[in-house]
Amino acid sequence: MANKKYQGKSTEAIHAGETLPIFPTEGQKEQAGKTGIPLLPPIHQNSTFQFHNTEECASAFIDEDSGYVYTRWGNPTQEILERKLAVLERGETALAAASGMGAISTALLTALAEGGHVVAMETLYSATYNLLNDDLTQFGIETTFVDATDPNKVESAIRPDTKVIYLESPTNPLLKLVDINACTEIAKTHNITSIIDNTFATPCSQQPITLGIDVVLHSMTKYLSGNGAVVAGAIIGEKAFIERAKKGALRNFGAVISPFNAWLTLLGIPTLPLRFARHCENAMRIATFLEAHPAVAWVRYPGLPSHPQYDLAKRQMNRFGGMITVELKDGRAAGEKFVNQLEICSLAVSLGDVRTLVCHPASTTHSHVPTEVRQKTGITDGLVRFSIGLEDVEDIIVDIEQALNTLPK
Ligand SMILES: Cc1ncc(COP(=O)(O)O)c(C=O)c1O
């Protein structure tokens, strides 16, 4: 829970969940004996915990809050991170997982423990789409994919056995938005759990729980850790849901975060607000530059008035993020040539890194997908996705411009 007195994003990102008593934390209790508390959260790089006697050990099994038993059940470093995440996303509590997909699968398996039906946004991150469309069908879970940019389509797809509405906003790679408030109203009316992947927006742009969402997910591999060194995920929500996830799907399917990765993520989050502000400033400048370049057919960026949902973006997002998608005029040849010409921007998947990352889905991540399927889902041949980094914006523009200038106009 947030501290009523200190609610600045940077203050929270730095102090929440750590040792200062101003945030609701048990952190200080972890320190035994001597005075002097480590300023950085300590890393507890161990798989198991020891007890003085069987009585003590037995009570830790019965009341898990009274002690640590085994790192797959819980670890102090994981828990510091989880306290911080809960504050940042305004959730009651949180759970850290081994990857974004670990968090997504754990959340879905928890919400759908007794089976049921999902209404999901049609343009989801590809592995999430595959999980819903293939893997979860083995457990009798069915998904209807809809264009959730229209909340009426979400409502129309609801069936008596619908348990989950699953959303992303902005989406990958076309940066479409969903009206989070409208979709959560529908979920509440039908008594359905609403889940959103907030990886692209981060809590610096939107805090979906304040808009009525039940469960927020993150790939912390991206902006939250920000260092490109970690694969990690998070689930934030109500205590009852997170407890069920922790004691069930997380523990038994085993997508548990390692203490080292939890610690590396804890080193990243304090700079998230500063980094995200710079990602957004750089992205706005670059989106404006791209829109004026003759080799570019169109640009999608939620902060540009040309974005089809610009009004919703202004209403729902504090900041417009660091992701930009463009269509190059000369299609596939232009996409391939462009990424090959880049000098300081890196050809790489992933996003939210300090470095600017660029990918051309048609020749790389989506090259195995038949052209007509790609076109239908909007992954056109000339589509290029940018994750704008923290380099000096003028230098990023110089690099992009020199690569664009080699293309037909
Ligand atoms: C929006 C989104 N959600 C989830 C994931 C999966 O995260 P991870 O790679 O940490 O499992 C990704 C990965 O790119 C993503 O872009």
The ligand as an ORCA input file, in Angstrom:
! r2SCAN-3c Opt
* xyz 0 1
  C       4.188     -6.976    -23.502
  C       5.014     -8.156    -23.120
  N       4.547     -8.994    -22.172
  C       5.251    -10.077    -21.788
  C       6.463    -10.387    -22.366
  C       7.206    -11.629    -21.926
  O       8.202    -11.291    -21.026
  P       9.479    -12.209    -20.722
  O      10.297    -12.247    -21.970
  O      10.122    -11.524    -19.567
  O       8.963    -13.571    -20.373
  C       6.990     -9.541    -23.343
  C       8.298     -9.842    -23.971
  O       8.729     -9.209    -24.901
  C       6.238     -8.405    -23.739
  O       6.683     -7.559    -24.696
*
